Amino acid sequence: MNTFNLRVLSSVRVLFSEQVASVFLSGDEGEFELLPFHYPLMAALPEGEIVIAGYDKIPLRQGVVVFLDNICTIIIEELVAESFIEN
């Protein structure tokens, strides 16, 4: 099966770590999809969502993605839902 290792990390926890078939991201220069054996990549991520094939979406405030040797690491600042913010 064609998959790659995807890790999504915040400053305080590991949000996701699995083998996946694809991940869809919005970058500073548009939207893109990463598939197994993608060419090496490093990109900034603005506020948006990480869409992982077969899994829930992960919202983010901003972040960076690195894809190298069939391993994708995304480090993000988590977007906290307004319902969790105390006044």
C-alpha positions in Angstrom: 0.0 0.0 0.0 1.3 3.5 -0.8 1.3 5.5 2.4 3.6 7.8 4.3 4.1 8.7 8.0 2.3 11.8 9.0 2.9 13.5 12.3 1.0 16.6 13.4 2.5 18.3 16.4 1.7 21.3 18.6 4.0 22.9 21.2 2.4 20.8 23.9 1.2 17.5 22.3 1.2 15.1 19.4 -2.1 15.6 17.7 -1.8 12.9 15.0 0.7 10.1 14.2 -0.3 7.5 11.6 0.4 6.1 8.2 -1.8 7.9 5.6 -2.5 7.9 1.9 -2.7 11.7 1.5 -3.0 15.0 3.3 -4.5 18.2 1.9 -3.2 21.6 3.0 -3.6 25.3 2.3 -0.2 27.1 1.9 0.7 30.7 1.5 0.7 30.2 -2.3 -2.4 28.1 -2.6 -3.8 24.6 -1.8 -1.9 21.4 -2.3 -2.0 17.7 -1.6 0.8 15.5 -0.4 0.9 11.9 -1.6 3.4 9.1 -0.8 7.0 9.7 -2.1 6.3 13.5 -2.7 9.4 15.5 -3.5 11.1 17.2 -0.5 9.1 20.2 0.6 9.1 22.9 3.3 6.2 25.4 3.4 4.5 27.8 5.7 0.8 27.2 6.5 -1.6 30.0 7.2 -4.8 29.7 9.3 -6.9 26.8 7.9 -7.4 23.1 8.2 -5.3 20.0 7.7 -7.5 17.5 5.8 -6.2 13.9 6.3 -7.7 11.2 4.0 -10.0 9.0 6.2 -9.7 11.1 9.4 -11.2 14.2 11.0 -9.9 17.7 10.0 -7.4 19.5 12.3 -7.9 23.3 12.5 -4.7 25.4 12.8 -3.9 29.0 13.4 -0.5 28.7 11.5 2.3 26.3 11.1 5.0 24.7 8.9 5.1 21.5 7.0 8.2 19.4 6.1 8.1 16.4 3.8 11.3 14.4 3.5 12.1 10.7 2.9 8.3 9.8 2.9 7.8 11.4 6.3 5.6 14.4 6.7 5.9 16.5 9.8 3.5 19.4 10.4 4.1 21.7 13.4 1.2 23.9 14.2 -0.2 26.5 16.6 -3.5 25.0 17.5 -6.7 27.0 16.8 -8.7 26.9 20.0 -12.5 26.7 19.5 -14.3 29.8 20.8 -16.4 27.6 23.0 -13.2 26.7 25.0 -12.1 30.2 25.6 -12.8 31.6 29.0 -13.9 35.2 29.4 
